[in-house]
Amino acid sequence: MRRSNPQLAKTRLLLAVLLQAGLCFAPGTLRTWVIGGKEVTPHSRPFMASIQRENRHICGGFLVRRRWVMTAAHCQIPKQSALFRVILGAHSLVAAEASQQIFGIKNSVAHPLFNPSTVQNDIRLIKLNRSAILNSKVRQIKLPRAKTDPYPGLLCQVIGWGDISNYGTIPTKLMEANTTIVDRKACNESWQGHVYNSMVCAANTSPVLRGFCS
């Protein structure tokens, strides 16, 4: 646990990476979106994790260390519960894939400064009950350097098993959509000051909605 605390402190850095997980918060919900997403090449995103409750996908995440998965703090996962599990190496959530590694949860740690009202510091680390076996279909994500701030115009990918239409169209295979980083100041004007320095803002100029929120 002591070695993981510095990761919790790098809020801006890790929130930038959270775009990869396709995580989006709506007050009072536990939903994820990958609006306009298309199926990825199977196992081309080997860092992705499916967090499940009673064998149903509830949140996306990604492997940062062999025993640690990062997700959003608003994904309310208890420290230990037989109802929850984490799957690595998955493309399909309904097919029996030999590549899948299934884990129990040893610990669940939300960012100590997470604010559910403003969604600041929306980061959670999940400790697996054993170490992942790394291979071509299960790998750790490459984190950017500390104090990295994605610049406006940077193309990012939103990845996950979330709603791809905003109407409850939940896929069974891993999806991906492109989105572009927007200047934080300009974004803040649209969001009435609710975009903080610990957040990133992204949008898509295409007439077809894409991204992790519509």
N, C-alpha and C positions, 0 to 999 in steps of 0.2 A: 504493500500500500504506500509506503513512504516514497518509493521511486516513482509512483504515478502522480503524486501531487503536482509536480511542475507541469504536467500535461494539462491539468485542470486550470492552471493559471494562464495558459496561452489561449485565451478566449478567442481573440480575433483569428488567430491561426487555425484553430480547430473548427470554428464555425465556417470558415472558408471551405474546409474539407467536408463539412456536413452537407454541402451541396451535392456531393457524390452520393449521399445516402437517400436522396429524394425525400427528405423529411420536411413536413410543413405543419404548422400549428394552427388550429382554429379553437378558440375558447370553448371549453367544455366538451371537446371531442378528443378521440384518439384515432385520427385518420391520417393517412399519408396519400400524397398525390404525385403522379408523374404524368401531368396533363400532356396529351398528344404523344405519349411515349410509343416507341417501336421496340420490338423484340431485339435483344442484343444477340450477337453470336454466342452460342452456349459456352459458358465457362470462360468468357473473355474478360470478365470482371471478377477475378478470383478472390478479391478482398471482401466481397459482399456477404452479409450475414442476414438471415431471416430470424427475427425474434418472434417466438410464438407462445400463445397461451392456449392450453388445451388443444394443441396441434393445429391451431389456426394462426396465420400470420397477422401480427399487429403492428410491427415496426421494422424498419430496415436499420442496418448498422454496418460497420466495417471493422475488419480485424486490424488492430494497431500493434498488438504484441501477441505472442502465441497463446496467452491466457486472457487477453483483454480485448473486448469489443467496445467500440464507441457508438452511441446512439444519442437520441435527444432526451433531455431531462424530463420533458413532459410525457415521455413514454414511461408510465409508472410501473416499474418492475421491482418487486420486492427483493430483499437480499437473498432469501432462500425460499423457494416454493416449488413443490413437485409439479405445479400446474404450468410452469414456464420452462422453455427450453430455447436453445440457440442452434441453428443449423448453418454450417459452413459448407462450401462446395456445391451449392444448389443452383440449378437453373430453373427447373420445374418444381413447383411446390406440391404437385399431385403425383408425379411419377417417382418410382423407386429408383434413385440414381446411386450407382456404386460409389460415386465421388463424394457423396454427402457424409459429413461428420456431425454427429448430434451430441450436444453438451447440456449438462445441467448448469445451473447458475449458483456460484459460490458466494458472490457478493455483488451488490449494485450500489454505485456511488454517484449521486447527482452533484453537479457543481455547487459548492457551498453558497454561492451568490445567485443561484437560479431564482428568477422572479417570474412566477407563472402569470402575473398580470401584464407585465411588459415583455415577457418572453426573453429577457436578457439572460445570457450565460446558459443557454438551453443545451447543456451537455451532460451526458451520463456515461460512466464507464461501467461495464459489466465484466466481472471476473468469472471465467469459465471454471468448471469443476476439474478440468485437466487441460493440458497443453494441446493445442491444435497440431496436427501433423502437416507440415508444409509440403506442398507439391505443386504441380502445374495448375491445379484447380482450387487450391487453398493457399493464399498468400497474404502477407501483411501489406496494407496500403502504404505508399510512399508519402509521408507527410512533408509539407513545405517547411521552409526554415522559419524559425521564430521571427515574429514581427512582420511576416509577409502579409501584405494587404492586396488582394486581387484588384487590378486596375480596371477602370471603366473600359468596356469593349472586349474584355477577355471572354472568350467562349468557354463555357463550362458544360459539363454533362450532369444531368439529374438522373439517378439510377435507383430503381427499386421495384417492388411489387405492388405499388400503390395505385389508386384510382387513376385511370388514364383518360377519363372523360369528364370528371366532375359530376357524374350522374350515377356513381356506384358501379362503374364498370371495372371490376377488380380482375386483373390478369392472374394467370397461374404461372407464367414464365417471366423471367427478369426483363424489365423494360428500361428504355433510356430515351431521354429527350434533351435537345440542346437548349441552352439559355445563355444570356449574355449579361455580364456584370454591368450595373448602372451606377453612375456617380452617386455617392451616398448623400451628398447635399441636395442634389436634384430629387432624389428619391424621397428624402425627408420632407420636402415641400408637398409632395403628393400624399404622404402618410402623416401629415400634421405633427411632425416632430417625434414620431414614435420609432424612428430608425436610429439606433445607437451605434457608437463606434465599435462595439463588440459584435455587430451584425454586418452582413453583406446584403446587397440588394441586387436582384437580377430580374430581367424581363426578356421578352421576345418581341421583335418588331414584325414578325410574320403575322398575316391575317389569321393563320391557324394557331390557336392557343397551344403553347407548349411551356413546360416548366413544372415547378413543384407547387404552384398555386395558380389559379386562373383569375 
